[in-house]
Amino acid sequence: MTEPAHSDDPACDPCAAPAPSDERVRAPRSRRIPRSRAQQARVDARPEWAGVIALHHGSLNQQVREWVERGLKNGLLKVVVCTTSLDLGVDFLLVERVFQIGSPKGVARLMQRAGRSGHAPGLPSRVTIVPTHALELIEAAAAREAVDKRQIESRDTPQKPFDVLVQQLVTVVIGGGFDALKLYDELLQTYAYRDLTQ
């Protein structure tokens, strides 16, 4: 039985130069990860992009995502095409520009994504919106104007969101139990549950 690919292994590189279809990486704890037709077509068309451009998506194997994140952090990757899978608080100092394909669906969201570039004090954040149709072109222009004027939509904090509370309670129970009064006092320390009654 083949073990999962080791995350430092070039076999995890979704953009590495293609190996013949019958060749397998024989290093310990590794295996060749099959590419999609689109990935293979890109590598065939632009072999010089292998190891320089990569994909990041929540549906990809965790080891592949981690390889891409390390490649971004250490500057090996020059381009990463991603979904919101990289919006989860991951900071990459070497990102120079973010390309927002399609609508950002909000000024605050656009600014948050722009902040992924130049992510250090004194460095500018750069974002380019690439509309996919005419209405998004209008939206992009409006978003740019709103950013320039600092007209950012407000975000309301939900009060006592019980779905979140239930998730937290289940996590605490599974984690070994709790003291009800201590947990209640802890919940009262949060803004959203400050008025929670027993």
C-alpha positions as CSV (number, residue, x, y, z in Angstrom):
1,M,0.0,0.0,0.0
2,T,1.4,3.5,-0.9
3,E,1.5,6.0,1.9
4,P,0.2,9.6,1.4
5,A,2.6,11.9,-0.3
6,H,5.0,13.8,1.9
7,S,4.3,17.6,1.7
8,D,7.9,18.5,1.0
9,D,8.1,16.1,-1.9
10,P,8.1,17.5,-5.4
11,A,5.5,14.9,-6.2
12,C,3.0,17.1,-4.4
13,D,3.7,20.0,-6.8
14,P,0.5,20.4,-8.8
15,C,2.5,22.4,-11.4
16,A,5.7,20.3,-11.6
17,A,6.9,19.2,-15.0
18,P,5.0,16.1,-16.1
19,A,6.4,12.6,-15.6
20,P,5.7,9.9,-18.2
21,S,2.3,8.3,-17.3
22,D,3.9,5.0,-16.2
23,E,6.6,6.6,-14.0
24,R,6.1,6.7,-10.3
25,V,8.1,8.6,-7.7
26,R,9.9,5.9,-5.7
27,A,11.0,8.0,-2.8
28,P,9.8,6.8,0.6
29,R,6.4,8.1,1.7
30,S,5.6,9.6,-1.6
31,R,3.5,9.0,-4.7
32,R,2.8,10.9,-7.9
33,I,-0.4,12.9,-7.6
34,P,-2.5,12.8,-10.8
35,R,-3.1,16.1,-12.5
36,S,-6.3,17.3,-14.0
37,R,-6.5,17.6,-17.8
38,A,-6.4,21.4,-17.4
39,Q,-3.3,21.3,-15.3
40,Q,-1.6,18.9,-17.7
41,A,-2.6,21.1,-20.7
42,R,-1.1,24.1,-19.0
43,V,2.2,22.3,-18.2
44,D,2.3,21.0,-21.8
45,A,1.7,24.4,-23.2
46,R,4.1,26.3,-20.8
47,P,6.6,23.9,-19.3
48,E,8.6,26.9,-18.0
49,W,5.7,27.6,-15.6
50,A,6.1,24.3,-13.8
51,G,6.9,25.1,-10.1
52,V,6.3,28.8,-10.7
53,I,2.5,29.0,-10.9
54,A,0.1,26.9,-8.8
55,L,-3.6,26.4,-7.9
56,H,-5.0,26.7,-4.4
57,H,-8.5,25.5,-3.7
58,G,-10.3,24.1,-0.7
59,S,-11.1,20.9,-2.5
60,L,-7.5,20.1,-3.2
61,N,-5.5,17.7,-1.0
62,Q,-4.3,19.4,2.2
63,Q,-0.7,18.5,1.4
64,V,-1.0,20.2,-2.0
65,R,-2.5,23.3,-0.4
66,E,0.3,23.4,2.2
67,W,2.9,23.0,-0.5
68,V,1.4,26.0,-2.4
69,E,1.3,28.1,0.9
70,R,4.9,27.3,1.6
71,G,5.8,28.2,-2.0
72,L,4.1,31.5,-1.6
73,K,5.7,32.3,1.7
74,N,9.2,31.5,0.5
75,G,8.9,33.2,-2.8
76,L,9.2,30.2,-5.1
77,L,5.8,30.6,-6.6
78,K,5.2,33.7,-8.6
79,V,1.5,33.2,-9.3
80,V,-1.2,31.4,-7.3
81,V,-4.7,31.1,-8.7
82,C,-7.0,30.6,-5.7
83,T,-10.5,30.8,-4.4
84,T,-11.4,32.2,-1.0
85,S,-9.3,29.3,0.4
86,L,-6.5,31.8,1.0
87,D,-8.8,34.3,2.7
88,L,-8.6,32.5,6.0
89,G,-6.1,34.7,7.8
90,V,-3.0,33.5,6.0
91,D,-0.4,36.2,5.6
92,F,2.1,36.2,2.7
93,L,4.6,39.1,2.8
94,L,5.8,38.5,-0.8
95,V,2.5,39.0,-2.6
96,E,2.8,42.2,-4.7
97,R,-0.7,42.3,-6.3
98,V,-4.0,40.6,-6.0
99,F,-6.2,40.0,-9.1
100,Q,-9.8,39.8,-8.2
101,I,-11.5,37.9,-11.0
102,G,-15.2,38.8,-11.1
103,S,-17.1,40.7,-8.6
104,P,-15.7,41.1,-5.0
105,K,-19.3,41.4,-3.8
106,G,-18.6,44.2,-1.5
107,V,-16.1,47.0,-0.8
108,A,-15.0,45.6,2.6
109,R,-14.3,42.2,1.0
110,L,-12.3,43.9,-1.8
111,M,-10.2,45.8,0.6
112,Q,-9.6,42.7,2.7
113,R,-8.4,40.8,-0.4
114,A,-6.3,43.7,-1.5
115,G,-4.7,43.6,1.9
116,R,-3.2,40.2,1.0
117,S,-0.6,42.2,-1.0
118,G,2.0,44.4,0.5
119,H,1.1,42.8,3.8
120,A,3.6,44.8,5.9
121,P,3.8,48.3,7.5
122,G,4.5,50.9,4.9
123,L,3.9,48.7,1.9
124,P,1.0,49.5,-0.5
125,S,-1.7,47.0,-1.1
126,R,-2.5,46.5,-4.8
127,V,-5.6,44.9,-6.3
128,T,-6.8,44.7,-9.9
129,I,-10.4,43.8,-10.6
130,V,-10.9,41.7,-13.7
131,P,-14.6,41.9,-14.6
132,T,-16.1,38.9,-16.3
133,H,-19.0,40.8,-17.9
134,A,-20.3,44.3,-18.4
135,L,-22.2,44.6,-15.2
136,E,-19.1,43.7,-13.2
137,L,-17.2,46.4,-15.0
138,I,-19.7,48.9,-13.6
139,E,-19.5,47.3,-10.2
140,A,-15.7,47.5,-10.3
141,A,-15.8,51.2,-11.1
142,A,-18.2,51.8,-8.2
143,A,-16.1,49.7,-5.8
144,R,-13.0,51.7,-6.8
145,E,-14.8,55.0,-6.2
146,A,-16.1,53.7,-2.8
147,V,-12.6,52.7,-1.8
148,D,-11.2,56.1,-2.8
149,K,-14.0,57.9,-0.8
150,R,-13.6,55.4,2.1
151,Q,-17.3,54.5,1.7
152,I,-17.2,51.0,3.2
153,E,-20.3,49.1,4.0
154,S,-20.8,48.5,7.8
155,R,-20.8,45.0,9.2
156,D,-23.2,44.3,11.9
157,T,-22.3,41.9,14.7
158,P,-25.1,39.4,15.2
159,Q,-26.5,39.4,18.7
160,K,-26.7,36.0,20.4
161,P,-26.3,33.9,17.2
162,F,-27.6,30.6,18.6
163,D,-26.2,28.5,15.8
164,V,-22.7,29.6,16.7
165,L,-23.4,29.0,20.4
166,V,-24.6,25.5,19.7
167,Q,-21.5,24.7,17.7
168,Q,-19.3,26.0,20.6
169,L,-21.2,24.0,23.2
170,V,-20.9,20.8,21.2
171,T,-17.2,21.4,20.8
172,V,-16.8,22.0,24.5
173,V,-18.8,18.9,25.4
174,I,-16.8,16.7,23.0
175,G,-13.6,18.2,24.4
176,G,-14.1,16.7,27.8
177,G,-17.0,18.5,29.4
178,F,-17.5,21.8,31.2
179,D,-18.7,23.6,34.3
180,A,-22.0,25.3,33.3
181,L,-21.6,28.4,35.4
182,K,-18.0,28.9,34.3
183,L,-18.9,28.5,30.7
184,Y,-21.8,30.9,31.1
185,D,-19.5,33.5,32.7
186,E,-17.0,33.0,29.8
187,L,-19.8,33.6,27.2
188,L,-20.8,36.8,28.9
189,Q,-17.3,38.1,28.3
190,T,-17.9,38.1,24.5
191,Y,-19.7,41.0,22.8
192,A,-22.2,38.9,21.0
193,Y,-23.4,37.1,24.1
194,R,-23.0,39.9,26.7
195,D,-26.8,39.9,27.3
196,L,-27.3,36.1,27.2
197,T,-29.7,35.0,29.9
198,Q,-29.8,31.6,31.5
